Amino acid sequence: MDGRLAVLFFAVGLFDMKANDCDTGCLSRTPAEEALSLSFGNVIFQEKNIGSEVYLRYDMGISFGPFQPAMGLSVSDSNDIWLGLGATHTTRFWQRPSGAGGYAQLHFMPGVYAQGNGPDLGYPIEFRSGAEIGYQAKNGLRMGVSFDHRSNGDISSLNPGLETFQLRMSVPLN
């Protein structure tokens, strides 16, 4: 996997911004649904499942156009740690009047990787980009599946990449 998820994040976000946000200011600050997410899943390295990971993410209560700032922290069972700051972009579909319905979310987060007993990813700066699809209940609780890719974007000559496939639950904070 290369940087296609990151390119998709920016392309979809910029298209959405042009279509929905530029009448009031393309990157104007607006309130957003603040949430705390917890994910559990498999770590995949060079097409092999090498362990598991827990991932905690905080989606801030603001957005800039279609982009909502977020912070994330993950720890693998081999003591690898990743800490990042970036943004998410959420699209809702099959929306009911109650607010319940499906959603798809893309994210892009630059971060710092501290290798424990896991794979050498080539550089301490690792970009995490991914996609999630799931269901949001009328109370804002979300359940979804997520796939993401981490790599250093060829900052280093060694750039093997790492993927995770996870189940995620998000709880609204506001």
C-alpha positions as a LaTeX table, in Angstrom:
\begin{tabular}{lrrr}
\hline
Residue & $x$ (\AA) & $y$ (\AA) & $z$ (\AA) \\
\hline
Met1 & 0.00 & 0.00 & 0.00 \\
Asp2 & 1.33 & 3.42 & $-0.88$ \\
Gly3 & $-0.03$ & 6.91 & $-0.28$ \\
Arg4 & $-3.36$ & 6.35 & $-2.05$ \\
Leu5 & $-5.37$ & 6.70 & 1.17 \\
Ala6 & $-3.72$ & 10.07 & 1.90 \\
Val7 & $-4.41$ & 11.27 & $-1.66$ \\
Leu8 & $-8.03$ & 10.09 & $-1.33$ \\
Phe9 & $-8.38$ & 12.00 & 1.97 \\
Phe10 & $-7.18$ & 15.26 & 0.41 \\
Ala11 & $-9.10$ & 14.83 & $-2.88$ \\
Val12 & $-12.44$ & 14.02 & $-1.20$ \\
Gly13 & $-11.94$ & 16.71 & 1.45 \\
Leu14 & $-11.09$ & 19.43 & $-1.07$ \\
Phe15 & $-13.99$ & 18.45 & $-3.34$ \\
Asp16 & $-16.37$ & 18.52 & $-0.36$ \\
Met17 & $-14.94$ & 21.85 & 0.77 \\
Lys18 & $-15.54$ & 23.38 & $-2.67$ \\
Ala19 & $-19.07$ & 21.94 & $-2.86$ \\
Asn20 & $-20.24$ & 22.69 & 0.69 \\
Asp21 & $-18.04$ & 25.14 & 2.58 \\
Cys22 & $-16.75$ & 27.89 & 0.31 \\
Asp23 & $-19.95$ & 29.98 & 0.39 \\
Thr24 & $-19.24$ & 30.76 & 4.05 \\
Gly25 & $-15.44$ & 30.51 & 3.96 \\
Cys26 & $-13.67$ & 27.41 & 2.67 \\
Leu27 & $-11.82$ & 26.68 & 5.90 \\
Ser28 & $-14.00$ & 28.60 & 8.32 \\
Arg29 & $-14.09$ & 27.33 & 11.89 \\
Thr30 & $-17.37$ & 25.63 & 12.85 \\
Pro31 & $-18.52$ & 23.43 & 15.73 \\
Ala32 & $-18.14$ & 19.67 & 15.20 \\
Glu33 & $-19.06$ & 16.53 & 17.08 \\
Glu34 & $-16.35$ & 15.93 & 19.68 \\
Ala35 & $-15.67$ & 12.22 & 20.21 \\
Leu36 & $-13.36$ & 9.72 & 21.82 \\
Ser37 & $-12.69$ & 6.51 & 19.86 \\
Leu38 & $-11.19$ & 3.22 & 20.92 \\
Ser39 & $-10.08$ & 0.61 & 18.38 \\
Phe40 & $-8.71$ & $-2.90$ & 18.59 \\
Gly41 & $-7.30$ & $-4.83$ & 15.69 \\
Asn42 & $-4.62$ & $-6.63$ & 13.76 \\
Val43 & $-1.23$ & $-5.25$ & 12.75 \\
Ile44 & $-0.19$ & $-6.35$ & 9.26 \\
Phe45 & 3.42 & $-6.06$ & 8.10 \\
Gln46 & 4.47 & $-7.18$ & 4.63 \\
Glu47 & 1.14 & $-9.00$ & 4.19 \\
Lys48 & 1.53 & $-11.00$ & 7.43 \\
Asn49 & $-0.45$ & $-10.58$ & 10.64 \\
Ile50 & 2.24 & $-9.82$ & 13.24 \\
Gly51 & 0.15 & $-8.92$ & 16.28 \\
Ser52 & $-2.51$ & $-6.60$ & 17.62 \\
Glu53 & $-2.90$ & $-2.95$ & 18.49 \\
Val54 & $-5.07$ & $-0.71$ & 20.62 \\
Tyr55 & $-5.69$ & 2.78 & 19.24 \\
Leu56 & $-7.19$ & 5.76 & 21.10 \\
Arg57 & $-8.25$ & 8.82 & 19.11 \\
Tyr58 & $-9.75$ & 12.15 & 20.12 \\
Asp59 & $-11.74$ & 14.07 & 17.49 \\
Met60 & $-11.82$ & 17.73 & 18.54 \\
Gly61 & $-15.06$ & 19.71 & 18.79 \\
Ile62 & $-14.25$ & 22.02 & 15.86 \\
Ser63 & $-13.77$ & 21.71 & 12.14 \\
Phe64 & $-12.14$ & 23.83 & 9.48 \\
Gly65 & $-14.33$ & 23.40 & 6.45 \\
Pro66 & $-14.68$ & 19.61 & 6.07 \\
Phe67 & $-11.55$ & 18.85 & 8.11 \\
Gln68 & $-11.88$ & 18.00 & 11.82 \\
Pro69 & $-8.64$ & 18.02 & 13.85 \\
Ala70 & $-7.84$ & 14.78 & 15.67 \\
Met71 & $-5.12$ & 13.31 & 17.89 \\
Gly72 & $-4.27$ & 9.61 & 18.11 \\
Leu73 & $-2.17$ & 7.22 & 20.15 \\
Ser74 & $-1.63$ & 3.53 & 19.40 \\
Val75 & 0.27 & 0.81 & 21.23 \\
Ser76 & 0.93 & $-2.64$ & 19.79 \\
Asp77 & 1.39 & $-5.87$ & 21.70 \\
Ser78 & 5.07 & $-5.68$ & 20.70 \\
Asn79 & 5.36 & $-2.32$ & 22.51 \\
Asp80 & 5.50 & $-0.16$ & 19.37 \\
Ile81 & 3.99 & 3.28 & 19.98 \\
Trp82 & 2.63 & 5.80 & 17.48 \\
Leu83 & 1.45 & 9.32 & 18.44 \\
Gly84 & $-0.01$ & 11.70 & 15.87 \\
Leu85 & $-2.00$ & 14.82 & 15.11 \\
Gly86 & $-3.99$ & 15.38 & 11.92 \\
Ala87 & $-7.54$ & 15.54 & 10.63 \\
Thr88 & $-10.58$ & 13.47 & 9.71 \\
His89 & $-13.25$ & 13.94 & 7.06 \\
Thr90 & $-16.66$ & 12.34 & 7.61 \\
Thr91 & $-19.46$ & 11.74 & 5.11 \\
Arg92 & $-22.86$ & 10.57 & 6.29 \\
Phe93 & $-25.24$ & 8.45 & 4.22 \\
Trp94 & $-28.57$ & 6.68 & 4.70 \\
Gln95 & $-29.32$ & 9.39 & 7.25 \\
Arg96 & $-32.59$ & 9.07 & 9.20 \\
Pro97 & $-34.44$ & 12.05 & 10.68 \\
Ser98 & $-33.28$ & 10.91 & 14.15 \\
Gly99 & $-29.64$ & 11.42 & 13.08 \\
Ala100 & $-28.91$ & 7.68 & 12.92 \\
Gly101 & $-27.39$ & 6.24 & 9.77 \\
Gly102 & $-24.25$ & 5.18 & 8.01 \\
Tyr103 & $-21.01$ & 7.09 & 7.80 \\
Ala104 & $-17.67$ & 6.88 & 6.05 \\
Gln105 & $-14.60$ & 8.60 & 7.41 \\
Leu106 & $-11.15$ & 9.26 & 5.99 \\
His107 & $-8.19$ & 10.42 & 8.08 \\
Phe108 & $-4.62$ & 11.63 & 7.64 \\
Met109 & $-2.31$ & 12.07 & 10.63 \\
Pro110 & 1.45 & 12.69 & 10.68 \\
Gly111 & 3.01 & 11.23 & 13.80 \\
Val112 & 5.98 & 9.86 & 15.67 \\
Tyr113 & 6.72 & 6.13 & 15.77 \\
Ala114 & 8.73 & 4.60 & 18.60 \\
Gln115 & 9.79 & 1.06 & 17.74 \\
Gly116 & 9.52 & $-1.51$ & 20.49 \\
Asn117 & 9.95 & $-5.15$ & 19.49 \\
Gly118 & 8.05 & $-4.68$ & 16.22 \\
Pro119 & 9.18 & $-3.88$ & 12.69 \\
Asp120 & 11.65 & $-1.18$ & 11.70 \\
Leu121 & 9.59 & 1.29 & 9.65 \\
Gly122 & 12.66 & 3.26 & 8.58 \\
Tyr123 & 12.11 & 6.63 & 10.25 \\
Pro124 & 10.53 & 8.05 & 13.43 \\
Ile125 & 8.08 & 10.18 & 11.39 \\
Glu126 & 5.23 & 7.98 & 10.11 \\
Phe127 & 2.09 & 9.18 & 8.31 \\
Arg128 & $-1.13$ & 7.34 & 9.17 \\
Ser129 & $-3.92$ & 7.48 & 6.59 \\
Gly130 & $-7.03$ & 5.39 & 6.49 \\
Ala131 & $-10.71$ & 4.80 & 5.95 \\
Glu132 & $-13.55$ & 3.74 & 8.24 \\
Ile133 & $-17.13$ & 2.76 & 7.52 \\
Gly134 & $-19.83$ & 2.18 & 10.09 \\
Tyr135 & $-23.15$ & 3.01 & 11.70 \\
Gln136 & $-23.96$ & 5.98 & 13.93 \\
Ala137 & $-26.84$ & 5.61 & 16.40 \\
Lys138 & $-29.20$ & 8.51 & 17.15 \\
Asn139 & $-27.28$ & 9.21 & 20.40 \\
Gly140 & $-24.07$ & 9.70 & 18.37 \\
Leu141 & $-22.42$ & 6.39 & 19.36 \\
Arg142 & $-20.52$ & 4.95 & 16.39 \\
Met143 & $-19.44$ & 1.40 & 15.57 \\
Gly144 & $-17.25$ & 0.81 & 12.55 \\
Val145 & $-14.45$ & $-1.04$ & 10.84 \\
Ser146 & $-11.26$ & 0.77 & 9.94 \\
Phe147 & $-8.27$ & 0.11 & 7.71 \\
Asp148 & $-5.18$ & 2.29 & 7.75 \\
His149 & $-1.66$ & 2.45 & 6.43 \\
Arg150 & 1.44 & 3.91 & 8.04 \\
Ser151 & 4.61 & 4.82 & 6.22 \\
Asn152 & 7.24 & 7.52 & 6.23 \\
Gly153 & 6.34 & 8.73 & 2.72 \\
Asp154 & 9.84 & 7.89 & 1.45 \\
Ile155 & 11.51 & 10.35 & 3.84 \\
Ser156 & 13.89 & 7.44 & 4.43 \\
Ser157 & 15.25 & 4.95 & 1.91 \\
Leu158 & 13.72 & 2.24 & 4.16 \\
Asn159 & 9.92 & 2.57 & 3.95 \\
Pro160 & 8.22 & $-0.83$ & 4.31 \\
Gly161 & 4.85 & 0.43 & 5.59 \\
Leu162 & 2.45 & $-1.10$ & 8.09 \\
Glu163 & $-1.30$ & $-1.67$ & 8.00 \\
Thr164 & $-3.94$ & $-2.14$ & 10.66 \\
Phe165 & $-7.45$ & $-3.54$ & 10.36 \\
Gln166 & $-9.58$ & $-2.62$ & 13.37 \\
Leu167 & $-12.99$ & $-2.51$ & 14.99 \\
Arg168 & $-13.73$ & 0.96 & 16.37 \\
Met169 & $-16.24$ & 2.40 & 18.81 \\
Ser170 & $-16.63$ & 6.18 & 19.12 \\
Val171 & $-18.44$ & 7.91 & 21.97 \\
Pro172 & $-19.60$ & 11.53 & 21.56 \\
Leu173 & $-18.39$ & 13.92 & 24.26 \\
Asn174 & $-20.77$ & 16.84 & 23.66 \\
\hline
\end{tabular}
